[in-house]
Amino acid sequence: MVKWKIQVRFPSKKKNNGQLPICSTALPTSYTPTEFSILEYDENKNVDYPADSLFVTTVPSRGVGEPPDPDGHSEWLVRGPTKQKILTAPGYPQPLPKPPRNTKSHVVKSTPTMGQGVFATRDIPLGEIIFAERPLLVSPRSMVNANLSAYNMADYMKIVMFEREQQLEAAVGRMDHDTKAKLMALMNSHLEDGSGPINGIVRTNGYAVSNFWDGDAEPDTKDPAHLRFCYTVVCDVGSRINHRSVYLFFHAFWRLLIHFLGSCLPNVTHAFKLSAFAMVFFAARDIKAGEQLFYSYGSTDKSASNRKSELAPYGITQCICSSCINATPETDTIRETYRSRLEEYKRQGMIWDRSGLGSVPEGTIDELLRYQRALVKEGLDTDPNYWDVFVPVLATACQRSGKTREAIGVVQRLLRWREFKEEMEAMEESG
């Protein structure tokens, strides 16, 4: 049983022999640190743990003296019953999914203005796997077991940050040198809130995974209170997906985000494959060779000013993607009215479908195609509603206008999207 020292490390502008200064007075004097024990090393070990137990395991397991798995290993902080959900996933354990023909589809390289970024090395069609990787670290979003009801919110947060850092240290301490170096090289945008160096990296770079969770009932991911039952994964390349061309302000100087960046014009999406214990990244739209890969942190159906407000908690002061830099009242209107306009098109589409050939008013196809071009320019063609609502309406309008060839082309792309959607859903449901 390990009893942790009452120390919280906070970043500072001052150097202390390369170490972050230690603040030992941050925690309330009445607080007694929770004892945390590493209970397991073998992920295949089948033990019935108490529901509130928390232990560290390596996935896939690696015995002493055994070579590493060619697809890599993850350190996983996990509650006892949750482990069984992975071990019993159909087909577990499987190797990482690979791009078609097992051809590498991306490269990491420097950019003139954004540090390092990830670029496509070939044309990648919608729905195709770009790459997959095992996470460096997986942890519950909530790990504190102690009863902290007696503390005010400020002290509560200090204790939560402290205990989470200690537990994460236990997992990171099991990593080999190279894996740990990859984790600690990731961006940390929580340098001033007491998160601790590892927890700050997890909070900055983690993906919330919702297809395995603590407890029996599936959490409602739309309810922030339910997210505490979910897990967070931190990857090497994948966690470098931040927001496109953005600058972070730390300690009075500008720093650039690196590797995969995010954008209000995203072209990448992802799923967690249970049976491979891996994050899989897909093309969310057709990507050209040489194109940089981006992901979005915020809502794409909001104005530029509202998107900027959404990004502020990440420390992002300015997104310089073309959609933000070139935002106008017209483009803001396209985004803000997107969902209501799709609902109106959906109602019209149902009328056209019932009324038969010739029911679509003259000029409607041109109107829909103009709107489609505007949606694509604003990056809204990566939104599921674009495919589930707008594209079927466009197909119906073409068909009812007698434009059979155009309707077939639209339907073919729609089928391609639905195959991709089904693949992702199957991957997340069963792996």
C-alpha positions as CSV (number, residue, x, y, z in Angstrom):
1,M,0.0,0.0,0.0
2,V,1.5,3.3,-1.0
3,K,0.7,6.5,1.0
4,W,1.3,9.6,-1.0
5,K,3.1,12.7,0.3
6,I,0.9,15.8,0.6
7,Q,2.5,17.7,-2.2
8,V,1.0,19.5,-5.2
9,R,3.2,20.7,-8.0
10,F,2.4,24.0,-9.7
11,P,4.0,25.5,-12.8
12,S,5.9,28.7,-12.4
13,K,7.9,31.1,-14.6
14,K,10.9,30.5,-12.3
15,K,13.1,27.5,-12.9
16,N,14.0,25.2,-10.0
17,N,16.7,22.9,-11.3
18,G,14.4,21.9,-14.1
19,Q,11.7,20.9,-11.7
20,L,8.3,22.5,-11.1
21,P,8.1,24.2,-7.6
22,I,6.3,22.3,-4.9
23,C,3.4,23.9,-3.0
24,S,2.8,21.9,0.2
25,T,0.3,24.4,1.7
26,A,-2.3,24.2,-1.0
27,L,-4.2,21.3,0.6
28,P,-6.4,21.8,3.7
29,T,-4.7,20.7,6.9
30,S,-7.7,18.5,7.8
31,Y,-7.2,16.4,4.7
32,T,-5.7,12.9,4.9
33,P,-4.5,11.6,1.5
34,T,-6.3,8.6,0.2
35,E,-4.2,5.5,0.0
36,F,-3.9,4.1,-3.5
37,S,-2.6,0.7,-4.4
38,I,-1.5,-0.8,-7.7
39,L,-3.5,-4.0,-7.6
40,E,-2.7,-5.6,-10.9
41,Y,-0.1,-6.0,-13.6
42,D,-1.6,-8.7,-15.8
43,E,-4.6,-7.5,-17.9
44,N,-5.7,-11.1,-18.4
45,K,-5.9,-11.8,-14.7
46,N,-9.6,-12.6,-14.0
47,V,-10.4,-11.4,-10.5
48,D,-13.7,-10.1,-9.0
49,Y,-12.8,-6.7,-7.7
50,P,-15.0,-4.5,-5.5
51,A,-17.0,-2.1,-7.6
52,D,-15.1,0.9,-6.2
53,S,-11.6,-0.6,-6.7
54,L,-9.1,1.3,-8.9
55,F,-6.1,-0.4,-10.3
56,V,-3.5,-0.1,-13.1
57,T,-3.1,-2.7,-15.9
58,T,-1.2,-2.9,-19.1
59,V,-3.2,-3.6,-22.3
60,P,-2.3,-5.9,-24.0
61,S,-0.4,-7.7,-21.2
62,R,3.3,-8.0,-21.5
63,G,5.2,-10.6,-19.4
64,V,8.7,-10.0,-18.0
65,G,11.2,-10.4,-20.8
66,E,8.6,-10.5,-23.5
67,P,9.0,-8.3,-26.6
68,P,6.5,-5.4,-26.8
69,D,3.4,-5.7,-28.9
70,P,4.1,-4.3,-32.4
71,D,0.9,-2.2,-32.1
72,G,1.9,-0.8,-28.7
73,H,0.6,-0.9,-25.2
74,S,-1.7,1.2,-23.0
75,E,-1.5,1.9,-19.3
76,W,-5.1,1.7,-18.0
77,L,-6.4,3.1,-14.7
78,V,-9.6,1.2,-14.4
79,R,-12.3,0.1,-11.9
80,G,-12.6,-3.6,-11.4
81,P,-15.9,-4.4,-13.1
82,T,-15.2,-2.2,-16.1
83,K,-12.2,-4.3,-17.0
84,Q,-14.4,-7.2,-17.8
85,K,-16.3,-5.2,-20.5
86,I,-13.1,-5.0,-22.5
87,L,-11.9,-8.6,-21.9
88,T,-15.3,-9.9,-23.0
89,A,-15.7,-7.7,-26.1
90,P,-16.3,-9.9,-29.1
91,G,-13.0,-10.7,-30.8
92,Y,-10.8,-9.3,-28.1
93,P,-7.8,-8.9,-28.4
94,Q,-7.4,-7.9,-32.0
95,P,-4.6,-6.1,-33.8
96,L,-5.0,-2.5,-34.8
97,P,-7.2,-1.7,-37.8
98,K,-5.1,-0.7,-40.8
99,P,-5.7,1.6,-43.8
100,P,-6.4,-0.1,-47.1
101,R,-3.5,-2.1,-48.4
102,N,-1.8,-1.4,-45.1
103,T,-0.4,1.8,-46.6
104,K,0.6,4.6,-44.4
105,S,-1.7,7.5,-45.1
106,H,-0.2,10.4,-43.0
107,V,3.0,12.0,-42.1
108,V,4.0,14.4,-39.3
109,K,6.0,17.5,-40.5
110,S,6.7,21.1,-39.7
111,T,4.5,23.9,-41.0
112,P,5.5,27.5,-41.7
113,T,3.1,29.0,-39.1
114,M,1.6,26.2,-36.9
115,G,4.5,24.2,-35.6
116,Q,4.2,20.5,-36.6
117,G,1.1,19.1,-38.3
118,V,-0.2,15.9,-39.7
119,F,-0.7,15.7,-43.5
120,A,-2.3,13.2,-45.8
121,T,0.2,11.4,-48.0
122,R,-2.4,10.3,-50.6
123,D,-6.0,10.9,-51.5
124,I,-8.2,9.5,-48.7
125,P,-11.9,9.1,-49.5
126,L,-14.7,9.8,-47.1
127,G,-15.0,7.0,-44.4
128,E,-11.5,5.5,-45.0
129,I,-9.3,4.7,-42.0
130,I,-6.3,7.1,-41.8
131,F,-4.6,5.4,-38.9
132,A,-5.3,3.7,-35.6
133,E,-3.2,3.7,-32.4
134,R,-3.4,2.3,-28.9
135,P,-3.7,5.1,-26.3
136,L,-0.7,5.9,-24.2
137,L,-2.9,6.3,-21.2
138,V,-6.6,5.5,-20.3
139,S,-8.2,6.7,-17.1
140,P,-11.6,7.3,-15.6
141,R,-12.9,10.9,-15.8
142,S,-13.6,10.7,-12.1
143,M,-11.2,8.8,-9.8
144,V,-11.6,10.3,-6.3
145,N,-13.3,7.9,-3.9
146,A,-12.9,9.9,-0.7
147,N,-15.9,11.7,0.9
148,L,-15.1,15.3,0.4
149,S,-18.5,16.8,1.3
150,A,-17.1,18.6,4.3
151,Y,-14.9,20.9,2.1
152,N,-15.7,24.0,0.3
153,M,-15.4,24.0,-3.5
154,A,-12.0,25.6,-3.6
155,D,-10.5,22.9,-1.2
156,Y,-12.5,20.2,-2.9
157,M,-10.9,21.0,-6.3
158,K,-7.4,21.1,-4.8
159,I,-7.9,17.6,-3.3
160,V,-9.4,16.2,-6.5
161,M,-6.5,17.6,-8.6
162,F,-4.0,16.3,-6.0
163,E,-5.4,12.8,-5.8
164,R,-5.9,12.5,-9.6
165,E,-2.3,13.5,-10.2
166,Q,-1.0,10.8,-7.7
167,Q,-3.1,8.1,-9.4
168,L,-2.0,9.1,-12.8
169,E,1.7,9.1,-11.6
170,A,1.2,5.5,-10.6
171,A,0.1,4.6,-14.2
172,V,2.8,6.7,-15.9
173,G,5.5,5.3,-13.7
174,R,4.9,1.9,-15.3
175,M,5.6,3.2,-18.8
176,D,8.9,2.6,-20.6
177,H,11.1,5.6,-21.2
178,D,10.0,6.2,-24.8
179,T,6.3,5.9,-24.1
180,K,6.5,8.3,-21.1
181,A,8.5,10.8,-23.2
182,K,5.7,10.8,-25.8
183,L,3.1,11.5,-23.2
184,M,5.0,14.2,-21.5
185,A,5.8,15.9,-24.8
186,L,2.1,16.6,-25.4
187,M,0.7,20.1,-24.9
188,N,-0.5,21.2,-21.5
189,S,-2.9,24.1,-21.4
190,H,-3.7,23.7,-17.7
191,L,-0.5,25.2,-16.3
192,E,-2.0,27.6,-13.9
193,D,-4.9,25.8,-12.2
194,G,-3.2,23.2,-10.1
195,S,-3.9,20.3,-12.3
196,G,-0.4,18.9,-12.0
197,P,1.8,18.0,-15.0
198,I,0.2,14.7,-15.9
199,N,-3.4,15.6,-15.2
200,G,-2.9,18.9,-17.1
201,I,-1.8,16.9,-20.2
202,V,-4.7,14.5,-19.8
203,R,-7.2,17.4,-19.5
204,T,-5.7,19.1,-22.6
205,N,-5.4,16.1,-24.8
206,G,-7.9,13.5,-23.7
207,Y,-10.8,12.1,-25.7
208,A,-13.9,11.2,-23.8
209,V,-14.7,7.5,-24.7
210,S,-18.4,6.7,-24.2
211,N,-18.6,3.0,-25.4
212,F,-17.3,1.6,-22.1
213,W,-18.0,3.1,-18.7
214,D,-18.2,2.5,-14.9
215,G,-21.4,1.0,-13.7
216,D,-24.2,-1.0,-15.3
217,A,-26.3,1.8,-16.8
218,E,-25.1,3.5,-20.0
219,P,-24.4,7.1,-19.2
220,D,-26.2,9.9,-21.0
221,T,-23.3,11.7,-22.7
222,K,-25.4,14.8,-23.2
223,D,-25.6,15.2,-19.5
224,P,-22.3,16.6,-18.1
225,A,-23.0,14.9,-14.8
226,H,-22.9,11.5,-16.4
227,L,-19.5,12.0,-18.0
228,R,-17.9,11.1,-14.7
229,F,-18.7,7.5,-15.5
230,C,-16.8,7.6,-18.8
231,Y,-13.1,7.2,-19.6
232,T,-10.5,9.5,-21.1
233,V,-7.9,8.3,-23.6
234,V,-4.7,10.1,-24.4
235,C,-2.9,9.1,-27.7
236,D,0.4,9.9,-29.2
237,V,-0.5,11.3,-32.7
238,G,-4.3,11.4,-32.2
239,S,-4.1,13.6,-29.1
240,R,-2.3,16.2,-31.1
241,I,-5.6,17.0,-32.7
242,N,-6.3,20.4,-31.4
243,H,-7.9,23.4,-33.0
244,R,-6.6,24.6,-36.3
245,S,-4.0,27.4,-36.4
246,V,-4.5,28.5,-32.9
247,Y,-2.2,30.2,-30.5
248,L,-2.2,29.6,-26.7
249,F,-1.1,32.3,-24.3
250,F,1.1,30.9,-21.5
251,H,3.5,32.9,-19.2
252,A,3.3,36.0,-21.4
253,F,4.5,34.4,-24.6
254,W,2.7,32.7,-27.6
255,R,3.1,29.0,-28.1
256,L,1.9,27.0,-31.1
257,L,-0.1,23.8,-30.9
258,I,1.5,20.9,-32.8
259,H,0.7,17.9,-34.9
260,F,-3.0,17.1,-35.6
261,L,-4.8,20.4,-35.3
262,G,-8.4,21.2,-35.1
263,S,-10.6,23.5,-37.2
264,C,-14.0,24.9,-37.8
265,L,-13.5,23.1,-41.1
266,P,-12.7,19.6,-39.8
267,N,-11.8,16.6,-42.0
268,V,-11.2,13.9,-39.4
269,T,-13.4,11.9,-37.0
270,H,-12.7,8.9,-34.7
271,A,-14.1,5.9,-32.9
272,F,-12.8,3.7,-30.1
273,K,-12.5,0.0,-31.2
274,L,-13.1,-2.1,-28.0
275,S,-11.7,-5.4,-29.4
276,A,-8.4,-3.7,-30.3
277,F,-8.4,-1.3,-27.4
278,A,-7.5,1.4,-29.9
279,M,-8.5,4.8,-31.3
280,V,-9.3,4.7,-35.0
281,F,-9.2,7.9,-37.0
282,F,-11.3,8.3,-40.2
283,A,-11.6,10.7,-43.1
284,A,-14.8,12.7,-42.3
285,R,-14.8,14.0,-45.9
286,D,-12.7,13.4,-49.1
287,I,-9.1,14.5,-48.3
288,K,-6.6,15.3,-51.0
289,A,-2.9,14.2,-50.8
290,G,-0.9,16.9,-49.1
291,E,-3.9,18.3,-47.2
292,Q,-3.5,18.9,-43.5
293,L,-5.7,17.0,-41.1
294,F,-8.0,18.8,-38.7
295,Y,-10.5,18.2,-36.0
296,S,-13.0,20.5,-34.3
297,Y,-13.3,21.2,-30.6
298,G,-16.4,23.3,-30.7
299,S,-19.8,23.5,-32.4
300,T,-19.7,24.1,-36.1
301,D,-23.2,25.5,-36.3
302,K,-22.5,28.7,-34.4
303,S,-21.2,32.1,-35.3
304,A,-17.5,32.9,-35.3
305,S,-17.8,34.9,-32.1
306,N,-19.6,32.1,-30.3
307,R,-17.1,29.5,-31.6
308,K,-14.4,31.7,-30.2
309,S,-16.1,31.7,-26.8
310,E,-16.4,27.9,-26.9
311,L,-12.6,27.5,-27.5
312,A,-11.6,29.9,-24.6
313,P,-11.7,27.2,-21.9
314,Y,-9.0,25.3,-23.9
315,G,-6.8,28.4,-23.7
316,I,-7.4,29.1,-27.4
317,T,-7.4,32.8,-28.0
318,Q,-7.8,32.8,-31.7
319,C,-8.6,30.3,-34.4
320,I,-7.2,31.3,-37.8
321,C,-8.9,28.8,-40.0
322,S,-10.3,30.3,-43.1
323,S,-13.8,30.0,-41.8
324,C,-13.0,32.2,-38.8
325,I,-10.7,34.7,-40.5
326,N,-13.1,35.2,-43.4
327,A,-16.3,35.1,-41.3
328,T,-19.0,37.5,-42.4
329,P,-22.6,38.1,-41.3
330,E,-23.7,35.9,-44.2
331,T,-21.5,32.9,-43.2
332,D,-22.6,33.3,-39.5
333,T,-26.2,33.1,-40.7
334,I,-25.5,30.0,-42.7
335,R,-24.1,28.3,-39.6
336,E,-26.7,29.6,-37.1
337,T,-29.7,28.8,-39.2
338,Y,-28.3,25.4,-40.4
339,R,-30.4,23.1,-38.2
340,S,-33.6,25.0,-38.6
341,R,-33.2,25.3,-42.3
342,L,-32.5,21.5,-42.6
343,E,-35.7,20.9,-40.7
344,E,-37.6,23.0,-43.2
345,Y,-36.0,21.1,-46.1
346,K,-36.9,17.9,-44.4
347,R,-40.6,18.9,-44.3
348,Q,-40.5,19.9,-47.9
349,G,-38.8,16.7,-48.9
350,M,-41.5,14.6,-47.3
351,I,-44.1,16.6,-49.4
352,W,-42.2,16.1,-52.6
353,D,-41.8,12.4,-51.9
354,R,-45.5,11.9,-51.4
355,S,-46.5,14.1,-54.3
356,G,-44.5,12.3,-57.0
357,L,-42.8,13.4,-60.2
358,G,-43.1,17.1,-61.0
359,S,-43.9,18.2,-57.5
360,V,-40.6,20.1,-57.0
361,P,-40.9,23.8,-57.9
362,E,-38.7,25.2,-60.7
363,G,-35.4,26.5,-59.4
364,T,-35.4,24.3,-56.3
365,I,-32.6,22.1,-57.5
366,D,-30.4,25.2,-58.2
367,E,-31.3,26.5,-54.7
368,L,-30.3,23.2,-53.0
369,L,-27.0,23.0,-54.9
370,R,-26.1,26.6,-54.0
371,Y,-26.9,25.8,-50.4
372,Q,-24.9,22.6,-50.6
373,R,-21.8,24.5,-51.9
374,A,-22.2,26.9,-49.0
375,L,-22.4,24.1,-46.5
376,V,-19.3,22.4,-47.9
377,K,-17.4,25.7,-47.9
378,E,-18.2,26.1,-44.2
379,G,-17.2,22.5,-43.4
380,L,-20.8,21.5,-42.4
381,D,-20.6,18.5,-44.7
382,T,-18.9,16.6,-41.9
383,D,-21.9,17.0,-39.7
384,P,-24.1,13.9,-39.5
385,N,-27.3,15.9,-40.1
386,Y,-25.9,17.0,-43.5
387,W,-26.0,13.3,-44.6
388,D,-29.0,12.2,-42.6
389,V,-31.3,15.1,-43.5
390,F,-30.0,17.4,-46.3
391,V,-28.5,14.8,-48.7
392,P,-31.7,12.6,-48.7
393,V,-33.7,15.7,-49.4
394,L,-31.4,16.6,-52.3
395,A,-31.8,13.1,-53.7
396,T,-35.6,13.3,-53.5
397,A,-35.6,16.6,-55.2
398,C,-33.5,15.4,-58.1
399,Q,-35.6,12.3,-58.5
400,R,-39.0,14.1,-58.4
401,S,-37.6,16.7,-60.9
402,G,-36.8,13.9,-63.3
403,K,-33.0,14.3,-62.9
404,T,-32.4,10.6,-62.6
405,R,-28.6,10.7,-63.2
406,E,-28.1,13.4,-60.6
407,A,-30.2,11.5,-58.1
408,I,-28.2,8.4,-58.6
409,G,-24.9,10.3,-57.9
410,V,-26.3,11.8,-54.8
411,V,-27.7,8.4,-53.6
412,Q,-24.3,6.7,-54.2
413,R,-22.5,9.2,-51.9
414,L,-25.3,8.8,-49.4
415,L,-24.8,5.0,-49.3
416,R,-21.1,5.5,-48.9
417,W,-21.7,7.7,-45.9
418,R,-24.2,5.3,-44.4
419,E,-21.7,2.4,-44.8
420,F,-19.1,4.5,-43.0
421,K,-21.5,5.4,-40.2
422,E,-22.5,1.8,-39.7
423,E,-18.8,0.8,-39.6
424,M,-18.1,3.3,-36.9
425,E,-21.2,2.4,-34.9
426,A,-20.4,-1.3,-35.1
427,M,-16.8,-0.6,-34.0
428,E,-18.0,1.4,-30.9
429,E,-20.8,-1.1,-30.0
430,S,-18.9,-4.3,-30.2
431,G,-15.4,-3.6,-31.5
